[in-house]
Amino acid sequence: MKIDKKEVEKLAHLARLEFTEEEKESMVADMDKILGFVAKIDELDLEGVEPLVYMTDEEAPLRKDVVVEQSTREEALKNAPD
């Protein structure tokens, strides 16, 4: 897929962004590089490669569950507008 200035303008409109003409040209070049990189990745033979879910096998330490006193319904609604 080739990105052109018209495509950048369409994406900018959808994202509610505004770019100068210079920024649009820069975006075209940047998006072409990104799509080229994605195309190279798409060419790789990934048969038998397991998807990467986590960067490490270490588990994140979890904090201990602590029972705390909760606000009652009446206490919580005291601050609500009438």
N, C-alpha and C positions, 0 to 999 in steps of 0.2 A: 504494500500500500504506500503510495506516495502522498506526502502531506504538502499542501500548497497554502498560500495565504488565505484563500477563501475558506479552507477547512479550519484554519486557526481562528478566523473571524467567527465561524459557526460555533466552534467550541467555546470561544470567549463569550459569545452571546448566551449560550446555555449555562455557563458558569457565572454569568453576570459580572464579567471582567471587562475592563477596557485596556487596550494596548495602543501605544503609539505605532506609527508605521515601522520605525526602527525595531521596536520590541516584537512586532509581528514577524519581521524577517528573521530575527534571532530565534523566535519560537519555532519557525519552520525548520531552521537548521538543527535546533536541539531535538525536535520531535523526529526528524529524519534519522539522527544518530541513534535515538532510543529505539525506533522501529528497526533499524539495521541490526542493533544488538539483539533484539528479540528474535529477528529472523535467523541470526547465527545460532542462538540457543535452540530454535525450532529444528535446525538441521542435525542436532546431536542425536545419536542413537542412545536412548535412555531405557532400552529394553532390559528388564531385570534390575533396574535401579530403584531402590525404595525411596518414596517421598520423604523429604526432610521435614519433620514436624518440630523438633527442638534442636537447638544448636549443641547442647550437651546432654549427656545421660543423667546428669545430676538433677535431683528433685529440689524444688524450691522449699526451703524450710517454712513450715506453717506455724503460726502462733497457736498457743493453747486456747481452747475455748474457755471464755470466762463468763460466768453468769452475772449480769448486771441488772439493776432495778430499772424497769421501764416506766415511762410516763403513763399515767392513766388516761383514758379517753377524755375525761373532764379537764385534766391538766393541759393536754394538747390543744383542746378546743378553746381554752381560755384566751389564747393569743390570736384566734381566728376572728375576722371581722363578722359582724352580725349579719 
